[in-house]
Structure formats: C-alpha cells, structure tokens
C-alpha cells in the first residue's frame, strides 16, 4: 500500500476550528503526517465543500497535494457503484453528499492512499465498510471521533511502545525488568 492520507472535509473543519470536538485529534494527525513525511491529499471536491463556509486560504495549502477530479477518478467512482452501496445501506445519506463521498473514496483508491481521514462515520464510514467487505477498497478509514492512534495511519499498523513520559530514543532498548 502506498503512502498518503486523503483528507475529508470534516478533517479540515476540525483542523482549523479550535471549538470543534475533534480539533485536538485532527491536529495530532496533521502533526504526525508532517513529522513522518506522509503526503496529505486534498481532493478538489473537499476544497469545494470547505469553501462553502470558509475561505480555502485558511488552510495550510502548502502542505497538501491537491487532487483534481479527473477522468480516471470518475471512472473509478462509477466502478465503486455509489448507488448500489446507498441502497445496500438503507439509503443512508443525502444523495448529493453521497456522490461527493464516493468521489473522495475514488480519490483514495486512485492514489492508492494508505488511509482516508474523516469525522463522518455515519455515512462515509458505512460506505467504506461496505466497500472493504466487498473487496473493492483496501485503505484504512481513520475516524476522528475515535481519537488519535498512530496505528491507524502508520505503515505497519502498530503504535510506538512508550515507557513513562520519556520520548522514544532511536537505537536504544527498553529497560530490562529484574
């Protein structure tokens, strides 16, 4: 699986609004991505959704790779069959929002990204689960509401083992118990 995280609109809103419930979590993931050189992908669909209520220039754009929605993405989106997933999940979500969610999912697939970061577990999460169960996607969904956990976004799916408050030291072994 390739590097990179596709960012959903809810991630961006939480990142820039300190009053949002997942602000600290979004900041922690943002910091992790920067510190670990993990590309952050910003789909133009997400930029359009964000810009409805807030200026896109409020975002740290220099740290994002902007993804235009192109013909390959459109074909991928169609192959994911958003309409069928919507029926399978009981018609969850507004039709227009669902189409946009599938465009974002198609970007994630098209980039072969490691993960998609979102606060939206109600609709986006359900669709990603359905697609994963059917074998159509392999990326990880990173739910902001679950709090920060580097295991959700790092390559090996494991968290760093920390002892006490000491920061991890490269090349040192943990203390042996007597």
C-alpha positions in Angstrom: 0.0 0.0 0.0 1.3 3.5 -0.9 1.9 6.3 1.4 -0.5 9.2 1.9 -3.7 10.2 3.6 -6.7 11.6 1.8 -8.4 14.3 3.9 -12.1 14.6 4.1 -13.9 18.0 4.6 -14.7 17.2 8.3 -10.9 16.7 8.9 -10.2 20.2 7.6 -13.0 21.8 9.5 -11.7 20.2 12.7 -8.2 21.2 11.9 -8.9 24.9 11.7 -11.7 25.3 14.2 -10.5 25.0 17.8 -14.1 24.8 19.0 -14.8 21.6 17.2 -14.8 18.3 19.3 -12.1 16.6 17.2 -9.8 19.6 16.9 -7.0 18.1 19.0 -7.3 14.8 17.2 -7.1 16.5 13.7 -4.1 18.5 14.9 -2.4 15.3 16.2 -2.9 13.5 12.9 -1.7 16.6 10.9 1.4 16.8 13.1 2.0 13.1 12.6 1.7 13.3 8.8 4.1 16.3 8.7 6.7 14.7 11.1 6.7 11.4 9.2 6.7 12.8 5.7 3.4 11.3 4.9 1.7 13.1 2.0 -1.7 14.7 2.7 -4.0 14.7 -0.3 -6.7 17.4 -0.7 -9.3 16.4 -3.2 -10.8 19.4 -5.1 -14.3 18.0 -4.1 -13.2 18.5 -0.4 -11.9 22.0 -1.2 -15.2 22.9 -2.7 -17.2 21.7 0.3 -14.9 23.5 2.7 -15.1 26.8 0.7 -18.8 26.9 1.1 -18.4 28.2 4.7 -14.8 29.2 5.0 -12.0 30.5 2.8 -9.8 27.8 1.4 -6.8 30.2 2.1 -7.4 29.5 5.9 -5.8 26.0 5.2 -2.1 25.3 5.2 -2.3 24.6 1.5 1.5 24.4 1.0 1.4 21.1 3.0 -1.3 19.5 0.8 -1.2 17.8 -2.6 -4.3 19.0 -4.4 -6.1 16.3 -6.4 -8.3 17.4 -9.3 -11.2 15.1 -10.1 -10.3 13.8 -13.5 -11.5 11.1 -15.9 -9.7 8.3 -14.1 -11.3 9.3 -10.8 -14.7 9.5 -12.5 -14.3 6.0 -13.9 -13.2 4.7 -10.5 -16.1 6.4 -8.8 -18.5 4.8 -11.2 -16.9 1.3 -10.7 -17.5 1.7 -6.9 -21.2 1.9 -7.6 -22.3 4.5 -5.1 -25.9 4.0 -6.0 -25.8 0.3 -5.1 -24.0 1.0 -1.8 -26.6 3.6 -0.9 -29.4 1.0 -1.5 -27.5 -1.7 0.5 -27.1 0.6 3.5 -30.7 1.5 3.6 -30.5 4.8 1.7 -28.2 6.4 4.3 -27.2 10.0 3.4 -28.2 12.8 1.2 -27.9 11.8 -2.5 -25.6 14.7 -3.4 -23.4 14.2 -0.3 -23.2 10.5 -1.0 -22.0 11.2 -4.6 -19.3 13.6 -3.2 -18.3 10.9 -0.6 -17.8 8.4 -3.4 -15.7 10.9 -5.3 -13.5 11.3 -2.2 -13.3 7.5 -1.9 -12.4 7.2 -5.6 -9.5 9.6 -5.0 -8.3 7.5 -2.1 -8.4 4.4 -4.3 -6.9 6.2 -7.3 -4.0 7.5 -5.2 -3.5 4.1 -3.6 -3.5 6.0 -0.3 -3.0 4.3 3.0 -6.0 6.0 4.6 -8.9 8.3 4.5 -9.3 10.6 7.5 -12.8 11.7 8.4 -15.2 12.6 11.3 -18.1 11.1 9.2 -18.6 7.6 10.4 -22.4 7.7 9.8 -22.3 7.8 6.0 -18.7 7.8 4.8 -17.8 5.2 7.3 -20.6 2.9 6.4 -19.8 3.1 2.7 -16.1 2.4 3.3 -17.0 -0.6 5.4 -19.3 -1.9 2.7 -16.7 -1.4 0.0 -14.0 -3.0 2.2 -16.2 -6.1 2.9 -16.8 -6.5 -0.9 -13.0 -6.2 -1.6 -13.3 -3.0 -3.6 -11.1 -0.9 -1.3 -8.1 -1.7 0.9 -7.3 1.6 2.5 -8.0 2.2 6.2 -10.7 4.6 7.4 -9.4 6.8 10.2 -12.3 8.0 12.4 -11.5 11.3 14.1 -14.1 10.6 16.8 -12.0 7.6 18.0 -9.2 9.9 18.9 -5.6 9.8 17.8 -3.9 6.5 17.3 -0.8 6.3 15.1 -1.5 2.6 14.4 -4.4 3.7 12.2 -2.1 5.6 9.9 1.4 4.2 10.1 2.6 1.6 7.6 2.8 -1.4 9.9 -0.5 -0.7 11.8 1.3 -0.6 15.2 1.7 2.0 17.8 5.0 3.0 19.3 5.6 1.5 22.7 6.4 4.2 25.1 7.8 3.8 28.6 6.7 6.5 31.1 6.9 10.1 29.8 10.3 9.6 28.1 10.2 10.3 24.4 11.3 7.3 22.2 15.0 7.1 21.6 16.3 5.7 18.4 18.6 2.7 18.7 18.0 2.1 22.5 16.5 -0.9 24.0 13.8 -0.6 26.7 14.9 -1.2 30.3 15.0 -4.9 31.3 13.0 -5.8 34.3 14.8 -7.6 37.1 
